[in-house]
């Protein structure tokens, strides 16, 4: 377990992503994954009000509703560190005060809880002054509806601006940044947001840790994978991408673990990162991402070199 800086939140070093719940995993399958994660010692679950609005017939909030039903059925809310987000649901867009106040109540109802441990601004809102957003979070914190706030999909400059506004006005500050970061999508985070994260001593909690499933090893040159996410890995299907997977496989073999576990271990090796996020549609997939592995310096260096420039 690890402590998230600037909080009293103690979490398992893998955050379980809830983006598949209500999408590629139905309620029964989601419960099985959640049970297996919790029974293995996991306690950190990430979702958003927009999950999984993109599936035909969905309206958003499906993931939150499934997680809420699961926590209610298991009676374990107090043992879970729960994160959700606001701003991207089509019916609750943006970071205005009115929208945040409506969205948090919607999320609390679906999650069947009266507080959120970590509440994210899901994306920057150029139409709303940060003072309005952060002062609203201050109200929600005082009301006990949220414990901490995070930012997602913010640039380093945007995060710095928000942190300065919080300090100047005594508003709550973002304690986490959730951006896209993995072995095949590195340079954006490392060159832009990571310096701000390190300077302000907050947690990077990256999403797409397995590059939409490409870094599980199931995608190989010349093969076809049947998956609802297969279209999202086209950019990774390059000689360099496949070389990274081959290296992950070799390191995984030496550790007697999975390719996924090594890909996530590489993310944890970045000093800016507290813990990565990864999702699982089945219990079998969950078992692939749960091992917590430490890379030796030569293994990290090899992966760094192979993925350089990505």
VOBA-1610 file (N, C-alpha, C; in pm, whole numbers, padded with zeros to 5 digits, always signed):
BEGIN
Unk+00085-00119+00000Unk+00000+00000+00000Unk+00089+00124+00000Unk+00036+00234-00053Unk+00113+00359-00056Unk+00022+00476-00022Unk+00084+00579+00028Unk+00011+00700+00062Unk+00020+00800-00052Unk-00093+00857-00093Unk-00092+00961-00194Unk-00047+01092-00129Unk+00059+01154-00180Unk+00110+01277-00119Unk+00001+01383-00100Unk+00017+01457+00010Unk-00074+01566+00045Unk-00215+01518+00077Unk-00230+01389+00109Unk-00360+01334+00148Unk-00339+01233+00260Unk-00451+01186+00318Unk-00443+01074+00411Unk-00498+00947+00345Unk-00495+00945+00211Unk-00545+00831+00135Unk-00434+00728+00117Unk-00459+00606+00162Unk-00367+00495+00146Unk-00427+00398+00046Unk-00354+00371-00061Unk-00412+00296-00172Unk-00323+00182-00216Unk-00386+00083-00278Unk-00314-00025-00343Unk-00239+00034-00463Unk-00119-00015-00492Unk-00040+00045-00602Unk-00086+00010-00743Unk-00213-00022-00757Unk-00277-00029-00888Unk-00420+00021-00869Unk-00455+00127-00941Unk-00591+00180-00938Unk-00672+00108-01045Unk-00788+00053-01006Unk-00872-00020-01101Unk-00959+00078-01179Unk-00943+00079-01309Unk-01023+00167-01395Unk-01163+00114-01416Unk-01261+00202-01404Unk-01400+00161-01420Unk-01459+00193-01555Unk-01376+00227-01653Unk-01429+00268-01784Unk-01495+00154-01860Unk-01461+00028-01826Unk-01520-00086-01897Unk-01653-00129-01836Unk-01682-00086-01714Unk-01805-00128-01648Unk-01926-00064-01715Unk-02018-00148-01760Unk-02133-00097-01833Unk-02105-00077-01981Unk-01985-00114-02024Unk-01948-00106-02165Unk-01913-00247-02214Unk-01786-00285-02207Unk-01747-00419-02249Unk-01768-00523-02139Unk-01790-00479-02017Unk-01823-00568-01906Unk-01962-00533-01854Unk-02052-00632-01853Unk-02186-00606-01801Unk-02182-00607-01648Unk-02297-00592-01586Unk-02298-00580-01439Unk-02242-00704-01370Unk-02281-00822-01415Unk-02232-00945-01354Unk-02081-00957-01368Unk-02029-00933-01488Unk-01885-00940-01511Unk-01811-00834-01429Unk-01869-00715-01420Unk-01808-00607-01342Unk-01799-00644-01195Unk-01905-00702-01141Unk-01904-00746-01002Unk-01793-00849-00979Unk-01775-00941-01073Unk-01671-01044-01059Unk-01532-00981-01055Unk-01509-00883-01143Unk-01379-00814-01145Unk-01359-00735-01016Unk-01460-00663-00973Unk-01451-00583-00851Unk-01427-00673-00729Unk-01497-00785-00722Unk-01476-00879-00612Unk-01332-00930-00610Unk-01282-00970-00727Unk-01146-01025-00735Unk-01042-00920-00697Unk-01062-00797-00741Unk-00970-00688-00708Unk-00969-00663-00557Unk-01086-00655-00498Unk-01098-00627-00354Unk-01041-00741-00272Unk-01070-00864-00313Unk-01022-00981-00239Unk-00870-00995-00246Unk-00811-00941-00352Unk-00665-00945-00367Unk-00595-00829-00296Unk-00672-00745-00228Unk-00614-00634-00153Unk-00631-00498-00216Unk-00696-00493-00333Unk-00717-00365-00400Unk-00824-00281-00331Unk-00803-00149-00333Unk-00901-00060-00267Unk-00923+00072-00339Unk-00860+00092-00456Unk-00862+00222-00524Unk-00934+00205-00658Unk-01051+00266-00671Unk-01135+00249-00790Unk-01160+00384-00854Unk-01141+00390-00985Unk-01155+00514-01061Unk-01269+00502-01162Unk-01355+00603-01164Unk-01464+00606-01262Unk-01489+00751-01303Unk-01600+00777-01372Unk-01636+00912-01415Unk-01784+00912-01450Unk-01845+01029-01443Unk-01989+01035-01476Unk-02013+01003-01623Unk-01915+01025-01709Unk-01932+01001-01853Unk-01918+00853-01890Unk-01864+00769-01801Unk-01849+00626-01831Unk-01986+00557-01818Unk-02041+00484-01914Unk-01986+00465-02046Unk-02089+00515-02148Unk-02101+00647-02154Unk-02200+00712-02240Unk-02183+00674-02386Unk-02059+00639-02425Unk-02030+00615-02567Unk-02092+00486-02621Unk-02134+00396-02535Unk-02196+00272-02582Unk-02340+00298-02626Unk-02378+00244-02739Unk-02513+00264-02790Unk-02616+00223-02686Unk-02711+00312-02661Unk-02815+00285-02563Unk-02785+00336-02423Unk-02658+00372-02397Unk-02620+00426-02267Unk-02641+00577-02261Unk-02651+00629-02139Unk-02670+00773-02120Unk-02560+00834-02033Unk-02465+00752-01990Unk-02363+00798-01896Unk-02403+00761-01755Unk-02304+00743-01670Unk-02330+00705-01531Unk-02341+00556-01509Unk-02333+00476-01615Unk-02349+00331-01600Unk-02241+00272-01510Unk-02116+00316-01529Unk-02007+00265-01446Unk-02028+00301-01299Unk-02062+00426-01273Unk-02087+00468-01135Unk-02199+00385-01073Unk-02305+00362-01147Unk-02419+00286-01094Unk-02378+00144-01056Unk-02297+00080-01142Unk-02252-00057-01114Unk-02163-00058-00989Unk-02070+00035-00980Unk-01982+00041-00864Unk-02064+00069-00737Unk-02163+00157-00748Unk-02248+00186-00633Unk-02325+00064-00586Unk-02381-00010-00679Unk-02454-00133-00643Unk-02361-00234-00578Unk-02239-00244-00632Unk-02142-00339-00578Unk-02104-00302-00435Unk-02071-00175-00410Unk-02033-00134-00274Unk-02148-00153-00177Unk-02268-00123-00222Unk-02387-00142-00137Unk-02405-00289-00103Unk-02392-00376-00204Unk-02410-00519-00182Unk-02303-00577-00091Unk-02181-00526-00102Unk-02070-00580-00023Unk-02052-00508+00110Unk-02115-00393+00126Unk-02103-00317+00250Unk-01962-00270+00279Unk-01888-00234+00173Unk-01746-00204+00190Unk-01706-00062+00153Unk-01803+00030+00147Unk-01769+00166+00103Unk-01655+00226+00185Unk-01653+00203+00315Unk-01550+00265+00400Unk-01411+00210+00372Unk-01403+00096+00304Unk-01274+00035+00272Unk-01223+00073+00133Unk-01303+00150+00059Unk-01270+00187-00079Unk-01227+00332-00088Unk-01120+00357-00162Unk-01084+00494-00201Unk-01142+00514-00341Unk-01241+00602-00348Unk-01325+00615-00467Unk-01298+00747-00538Unk-01272+00737-00667Unk-01248+00856-00750Unk-01349+00861-00863Unk-01403+00980-00889Unk-01486+01000-01008Unk-01460+01140-01062Unk-01528+01175-01171Unk-01492+01296-01244Unk-01615+01370-01295Unk-01593+01498-01326Unk-01698+01584-01379Unk-01643+01663-01497Unk-01728+01692-01595Unk-01702+01787-01705Unk-01724+01731-01843Unk-01722+01597-01863Unk-01726+01544-01998Unk-01859+01477-02036Unk-01947+01454-01940Unk-02077+01396-01973Unk-02158+01498-02053Unk-02218+01455-02164Unk-02285+01550-02254Unk-02399+01625-02186Unk-02462+01563-02089Unk-02572+01629-02018Unk-02526+01704-01893Unk-02398+01693-01860Unk-02341+01766-01746Unk-02202+01817-01786Unk-02197+01904-01891Unk-02066+01945-01942Unk-02004+02062-01865Unk-01872+02060-01855Unk-01801+02178-01808Unk-01781+02185-01658Unk-01713+02294-01618Unk-01672+02311-01479Unk-01732+02436-01415Unk-01851+02475-01460Unk-01920+02586-01394Unk-01967+02541-01256Unk-01989+02637-01169Unk-02034+02605-01033Unk-02167+02528-01036Unk-02260+02577-01118Unk-02393+02512-01123Unk-02381+02369-01172Unk-02297+02348-01274Unk-02285+02212-01328Unk-02219+02117-01229Unk-02112+02164-01164Unk-02043+02078-01067Unk-02137+02038-00955Unk-02216+02132-00906Unk-02307+02101-00794Unk-02415+02002-00835Unk-02461+02011-00958Unk-02558+01913-01007Unk-02492+01779-01031Unk-02374+01782-01091Unk-02304+01658-01126Unk-02262+01578-01004Unk-02215+01646-00900Unk-02172+01572-00781Unk-02289+01501-00716Unk-02405+01567-00714Unk-02522+01502-00655Unk-02567+01382-00738Unk-02557+01395-00870Unk-02589+01281-00957Unk-02494+01165-00930Unk-02365+01195-00921Unk-02265+01090-00898Unk-02285+01024-00761Unk-02309+01105-00659Unk-02330+01049-00525Unk-02451+00956-00523Unk-02555+00995-00594Unk-02675+00910-00599Unk-02646+00777-00668Unk-02579+00784-00783Unk-02548+00660-00855Unk-02452+00571-00777Unk-02356+00632-00710Unk-02257+00557-00634Unk-02307+00514-00497Unk-02426+00560-00459Unk-02489+00524-00332Unk-02396+00553-00214Unk-02340+00673-00216Unk-02251+00716-00108Unk-02276+00864-00083Unk-02224+00914+00028Unk-02243+01057+00057Unk-02113+01136+00043Unk-02005+01069-00005Unk-01881+01144-00027Unk-01796+01074-00133Unk-01715+01154-00201Unk-01618+01106-00299Unk-01478+01135-00243Unk-01390+01036-00245Unk-01256+01057-00190Unk-01172+01149-00278Unk-01181+01130-00410Unk-01099+01209-00503Unk-01186+01248-00623Unk-01214+01377-00636Unk-01306+01426-00738Unk-01226+01506-00841Unk-01229+01459-00966Unk-01147+01518-01073Unk-01225+01615-01161Unk-01158+01723-01199Unk-01197+01800-01316Unk-01151+01719-01436Unk-01244+01666-01516Unk-01209+01567-01618Unk-01135+01629-01736Unk-01154+01758-01757Unk-01079+01828-01861Unk-01084+01978-01832Unk-00991+02049-01889Unk-00987+02195-01875Unk-01110+02256-01940Unk-01166+02358-01877Unk-01282+02428-01931Unk-01243+02574-01954Unk-01218+02609-02080Unk-01171+02744-02112Unk-01281+02848-02098Unk-01406+02804-02085Unk-01518+02897-02074Unk-01546+02941-01931Unk-01482+02875-01835Unk-01509+02903-01694Unk-01380+02943-01623Unk-01388+03051-01545Unk-01271+03092-01469Unk-01238+02988-01363Unk-01109+02964-01344Unk-01068+02864-01246Unk-01114+02901-01104Unk-01122+03030-01077Unk-01169+03072-00944Unk-01309+03017-00916Unk-01395+03017-01017Unk-01531+02966-00998Unk-01530+02816-00969Unk-01452+02744-01046Unk-01443+02599-01026Unk-01386+02565-00889Unk-01274+02627-00854Unk-01206+02592-00730Unk-01282+02638-00606Unk-01350+02751-00615Unk-01431+02796-00502Unk-01549+02702-00480Unk-01601+02646-00589Unk-01709+02548-00577Unk-01660+02421-00509Unk-01541+02377-00548Unk-01483+02260-00481Unk-01463+02288-00331Unk-01427+02412-00298Unk-01411+02448-00158Unk-01543+02429-00082Unk-01653+02471-00146Unk-01785+02453-00084Unk-01818+02305-00065Unk-01788+02225-00167Unk-01820+02082-00160Unk-01735+02012-00056Unk-01611+02056-00041Unk-01524+01998+00060Unk-01577+02031+00200Unk-01616+02155+00221Unk-01670+02195+00351Unk-01801+02124+00382Unk-01877+02090+00277Unk-02003+02019+00294Unk-01982+01869+00315Unk-01859+01823+00298Unk-01829+01683+00318Unk-01859+01594+00199Unk-01890+01654+00084Unk-01923+01573-00034Unk-01799+01522-00107Unk-01687+01593-00093Unk-01561+01548-00150Unk-01452+01563-00045Unk-01347+01483-00060Unk-01234+01491+00034Unk-01114+01560-00029Unk-01086+01527-00155Unk-00974+01587-00227Unk-01014+01607-00372Unk-00937+01693-00442Unk-00966+01717-00584Unk-00844+01684-00669Unk-00873+01644-00792Unk-00768+01614-00889Unk-00802+01677-01023Unk-00703+01680-01111Unk-00721+01732-01247Unk-00690+01620-01345Unk-00761+01618-01456Unk-00736+01519-01559Unk-00730+01589-01694Unk-00636+01545-01777Unk-00619+01602-01911Unk-00583+01751-01907Unk-00512+01794-01805Unk-00460+01930-01795Unk-00316+01931-01846Unk-00278+02039-01912Unk-00137+02059-01946Unk-00063+02105-01820Unk+00070+02104-01828Unk+00149+02153-01716Unk+00117+02299-01684Unk+00099+02380-01788Unk+00069+02522-01767Unk-00067+02541-01702Unk-00165+02463-01744Unk-00299+02472-01685Unk-00298+02430-01539Unk-00225+02323-01509Unk-00215+02277-01372Unk-00145+02380-01285Unk-00037+02439-01337Unk+00034+02543-01262Unk-00056+02662-01233Unk-00133+02704-01334Unk-00225+02816-01314Unk-00326+02785-01204Unk-00382+02666-01208Unk-00481+02628-01107Unk-00420+02623-00968Unk-00299+02570-00957Unk-00233+02562-00826Unk-00205+02701-00770Unk-00165+02792-00857Unk-00138+02930-00812Unk-00265+02998-00763Unk-00375+02977-00834Unk-00504+03036-00793Unk-00548+02979-00658Unk-00527+02850-00638Unk-00564+02788-00510Unk-00483+02848-00396Unk-00353+02863-00417Unk-00268+02919-00312Unk-00306+03063-00281Unk-00330+03140-00385Unk-00360+03283-00368Unk-00491+03304-00294Unk-00590+03219-00321Unk-00725+03239-00265Unk-00760+03144-00151Unk-00662+03063-00110Unk-00685+02965-00005Unk-00795+02865-00042Unk-00800+02829-00169Unk-00891+02725-00216Unk-00820+02590-00203Unk-00896+02481-00204Unk-00829+02350-00208Unk-00748+02337-00336Unk-00636+02267-00326Unk-00547+02248-00442Unk-00563+02107-00498Unk-00540+02095-00626Unk-00537+01962-00687Unk-00424+01879-00626Unk-00455+01757-00588Unk-00355+01669-00529Unk-00313+01559-00625Unk-00378+01552-00742Unk-00348+01446-00838Unk-00369+01496-00980Unk-00295+01436-01071Unk-00312+01463-01214Unk-00328+01329-01286Unk-00438+01316-01359Unk-00464+01193-01433Unk-00459+01223-01582Unk-00345+01191-01642Unk-00323+01212-01785Unk-00283+01081-01852Unk-00283+01082-01984Unk-00245+00966-02064Unk-00093+00947-02056Unk-00049+00828-02011Unk+00095+00802-02002Unk+00122+00653-02002Unk+00207+00610-02092Unk+00249+00471-02097Unk+00376+00461-02181Unk+00428+00342-02197Unk+00553+00322-02271Unk+00547+00371-02415Unk+00428+00371-02474Unk+00414+00410-02614Unk+00354+00550-02630Unk+00335+00620-02520Unk+00284+00759-02522Unk+00350+00830-02405Unk+00475+00870-02425Unk+00559+00918-02316Unk+00585+01067-02316Unk+00627+01119-02430Unk+00692+01250-02434Unk+00601+01363-02387Unk+00472+01353-02418Unk+00380+01460-02379Unk+00380+01480-02228Unk+00364+01372-02154Unk+00362+01382-02008Unk+00499+01418-01952Unk+00601+01349-01998Unk+00734+01367-01940Unk+00790+01508-01962Unk+00761+01568-02077Unk+00817+01700-02106Unk+00730+01814-02056Unk+00600+01788-02038Unk+00507+01896-02006Unk+00457+01892-01862Unk+00384+01789-01825Unk+00317+01787-01695Unk+00405+01736-01581Unk+00493+01641-01610Unk+00573+01580-01503Unk+00652+01681-01420Unk+00717+01782-01481Unk+00789+01879-01398Unk+00700+01952-01298Unk+00577+01984-01339Unk+00483+02050-01248Unk+00441+01956-01137Unk+00414+01832-01172Unk+00376+01732-01072Unk+00486+01718-00966Unk+00611+01710-01010Unk+00722+01695-00918Unk+00743+01820-00833Unk+00731+01935-00898Unk+00753+02061-00825Unk+00650+02080-00714Unk+00526+02048-00745Unk+00418+02069-00648Unk+00392+01946-00560Unk+00471+01842-00579Unk+00463+01720-00497Unk+00321+01663-00492Unk+00262+01648-00612Unk+00131+01586-00621Unk+00144+01454-00696Unk+00036+01378-00699Unk+00040+01244-00756Unk+00002+01244-00903Unk+00088+01183-00984Unk+00045+01147-01119Unk-00017+01007-01109Unk-00139+00995-01161Unk-00211+00868-01160Unk-00257+00844-01304Unk-00166+00795-01390Unk-00192+00793-01534Unk-00299+00692-01577Unk-00372+00730-01682Unk-00464+00636-01745Unk-00401+00582-01874Unk-00469+00484-01936Unk-00416+00415-02054Unk-00278+00356-02026Unk-00258+00304-01904Unk-00129+00249-01866Unk-00085+00134-01955Unk-00182+00064-02015Unk-00151-00048-02104Unk-00176-00013-02249Unk-00180+00118-02279Unk-00196+00164-02418Unk-00315+00097-02485Unk-00431+00113-02420Unk-00558+00057-02470Unk-00552-00095-02492Unk-00467-00162-02416Unk-00457-00306-02425Unk-00342-00356-02510Unk-00276-00266-02584Unk-00167-00309-02670Unk-00051-00368-02590Unk-00027-00313-02471Unk+00086-00358-02391Unk+00054-00479-02304Unk-00057-00546-02333Unk-00083-00675-02268Unk-00015-00788-02342Unk+00026-00762-02466Unk+00091-00864-02547Unk-00001-00941-02638Unk-00130-00907-02634Unk-00224-00984-02718Unk-00222-00938-02864Unk-00167-00821-02890Unk-00154-00772-03028Unk-00016-00807-03080Unk-00012-00880-03189Unk+00115-00920-03250Unk+00113-00889-03398Unk+00228-00870-03455Unk+00238-00837-03597Unk+00171-00946-03680Unk+00082-00903-03768Unk+00015-00996-03858Unk-00106-01065-03803Unk-00139-01040-03675Unk-00255-01106-03614Unk-00370-01007-03600Unk-00491-01060-03589Unk-00610-00979-03570Unk-00671-01010-03434Unk-00708-00907-03360Unk-00767-00925-03228Unk-00910-00876-03231Unk-01001-00960-03183Unk-01141-00920-03174Unk-01163-00849-03041Unk-01178-00718-03045Unk-01196-00640-02923Unk-01262-00509-02958Unk-01348-00459-02868Unk-01412-00329-02891Unk-01309-00217-02886Unk-01190-00246-02833Unk-01085-00144-02821Unk-00979-00157-02930Unk-00992-00256-03018Unk-00887-00283-03116Unk-00857-00163-03205Unk-00960-00085-03239Unk-00940+00030-03326Unk-00854+00137-03264Unk-00840+00134-03131Unk-00763+00238-03063Unk-00615+00212-03057Unk-00570+00096-03108Unk-00427+00064-03096Unk-00353+00075-03229Unk-00421+00121-03332Unk-00360+00129-03465Unk-00228+00204-03464Unk-00221+00314-03391Unk-00100+00396-03388Unk+00018+00324-03324Unk-00011+00222-03243Unk+00097+00150-03175Unk+00151+00032-03255Unk+00080-00004-03361Unk+00117-00122-03439Unk+00227-00087-03539Unk+00345-00062-03486Unk+00463-00024-03563Unk+00579-00114-03522Unk+00686-00117-03598Unk+00803-00196-03556Unk+00851-00159-03416Unk+00849-00028-03384Unk+00893+00014-03252Unk+00798-00037-03144Unk+00668-00027-03172Unk+00569-00075-03076Unk+00584-00224-03049Unk+00599-00302-03154Unk+00615-00446-03137Unk+00747-00480-03067Unk+00851-00401-03091Unk+00980-00424-03023Unk+00966-00402-02873Unk+00887-00302-02835Unk+00863-00277-02692Unk+00791-00397-02629Unk+00691-00450-02698Unk+00618-00565-02646Unk+00710-00686-02632Unk+00797-00707-02730Unk+00892-00818-02723Unk+00983-00805-02601Unk+01028-00683-02575Unk+01116-00659-02459Unk+01039-00681-02328Unk+00914-00635-02325Unk+00831-00659-02206Unk+00816-00808-02180Unk+00796-00884-02287Unk+00778-01028-02272Unk+00903-01093-02214Unk+01019-01051-02260Unk+01144-01108-02211Unk+01165-01076-02063Unk+01136-00951-02025Unk+01151-00912-01884Unk+01048-00985-01798Unk+00926-00998-01849Unk+00821-01068-01775Unk+00862-01212-01748Unk+00923-01276-01847Unk+00966-01415-01831Unk+01069-01425-01718Unk+01159-01328-01710Unk+01262-01334-01606Unk+01204-01312-01466Unk+01092-01243-01458Unk+01026-01218-01330Unk+00913-01317-01302Unk+00891-01409-01394Unk+00780-01506-01383Unk+00647-01433-01361Unk+00624-01332-01443Unk+00500-01254-01430Unk+00446-01224-01570Unk+00351-01132-01577Unk+00284-01102-01703Unk+00345-00981-01772Unk+00322-00972-01901Unk+00365-00855-01978Unk+00300-00729-01922Unk+00171-00738-01890Unk+00099-00623-01835Unk+00164-00572-01707Unk+00202-00663-01619Unk+00263-00623-01492Unk+00393-00548-01513Unk+00471-00587-01614Unk+00597-00518-01642Unk+00571-00380-01702Unk+00473-00370-01791Unk+00440-00239-01848Unk+00397-00141-01739Unk+00321-00189-01642Unk+00276-00104-01532Unk+00391-00074-01435Unk+00481-00170-01419Unk+00599-00147-01334Unk+00685-00035-01391Unk+00696-00030-01524Unk+00774+00078-01586Unk+00713+00214-01553Unk+00581+00225-01555Unk+00515+00352-01521Unk+00548+00391-01377Unk+00541+00295-01286Unk+00569+00324-01145Unk+00714+00367-01124Unk+00803+00331-01215Unk+00944+00366-01200Unk+00969+00516-01221Unk+00870+00588-01273Unk+00881+00733-01289Unk+00853+00798-01154Unk+00945+00879-01106Unk+00932+00941-00973Unk+00809+01030-00960Unk+00754+01076-01073Unk+00636+01161-01069Unk+00508+01082-01045Unk+00513+00952-01067Unk+00393+00868-01063Unk+00371+00807-00925Unk+00248+00815-00876Unk+00212+00744-00754Unk+00166+00602-00787Unk+00069+00592-00876Unk+00021+00461-00918Unk-00051+00473-01052Unk-00038+00374-01139Unk-00111+00377-01266Unk-00253+00325-01251Unk-00333+00353-01353Unk-00469+00299-01363Unk-00469+00194-01475Unk-00537+00084-01450Unk-00560-00015-01555Unk-00695-00079-01531Unk-00760-00118-01639Unk-00893-00178-01628Unk-00888-00323-01671Unk-00991-00396-01632Unk-01001-00538-01667Unk-01147-00572-01694Unk-01170-00639-01805Unk-01305-00680-01842Unk-01343-00813-01778Unk-01243-00895-01748Unk-01265-01027-01690Unk-01171-01048-01571Unk-01201-01149-01491Unk-01113-01181-01378Unk-00977-01225-01428Unk-00974-01296-01540Unk-00847-01339-01597Unk-00760-01218-01632Unk-00820-01116-01692Unk-00745-00994-01724Unk-00700-00924-01596Unk-00782-00927-01493Unk-00745-00864-01367Unk-00619-00929-01310Unk-00613-01060-01313Unk-00496-01130-01259Unk-00368-01090-01332Unk-00380-01049-01459Unk-00263-01008-01535Unk-00207-00873-01490Unk-00292-00787-01436Unk-00248-00652-01401Unk-00219-00634-01252Unk-00256-00729-01168Unk-00242-00712-01024Unk-00100-00725-00968Unk-00011-00807-01025Unk+00122-00821-00964Unk+00198-00687-00959Unk+00259-00660-00847Unk+00337-00538-00829Unk+00484-00575-00837Unk+00549-00534-00944Unk+00687-00572-00976Unk+00778-00449-00972Unk+00901-00468-00927Unk+01002-00362-00932Unk+01105-00399-01039Unk+01129-00307-01130Unk+01229-00329-01234Unk+01368-00296-01182Unk+01468-00371-01227Unk+01604-00330-01194Unk+01646-00221-01293Unk+01750-00144-01261Unk+01788-00030-01346Unk+01813-00067-01491Unk+01872-00183-01516Unk+01901-00220-01654Unk+01774-00249-01733Unk+01674-00306-01666Unk+01546-00333-01733Unk+01474-00203-01767Unk+01474-00111-01673Unk+01412+00019-01699Unk+01484+00092-01812Unk+01616+00089-01809Unk+01695+00157-01911Unk+01667+00099-02049Unk+01656-00031-02057Unk+01628-00097-02185Unk+01494-00052-02241Unk+01393-00048-02156Unk+01259-00005-02199Unk+01259+00144-02235Unk+01332+00223-02159Unk+01343+00367-02189Unk+01399+00387-02330Unk+01504+00313-02362Unk+01571+00330-02492Unk+01481+00284-02606Unk+01413+00172-02587Unk+01328+00119-02692Unk+01208+00209-02723Unk+01161+00279-02622Unk+01042+00365-02640Unk+01076+00512-02654Unk+01203+00542-02668Unk+01245+00683-02677Unk+01178+00750-02797Unk+01132+00874-02774Unk+01072+00954-02880Unk+00923+00936-02896Unk+00863+00843-02822Unk+00720+00817-02836Unk+00637+00908-02746
//
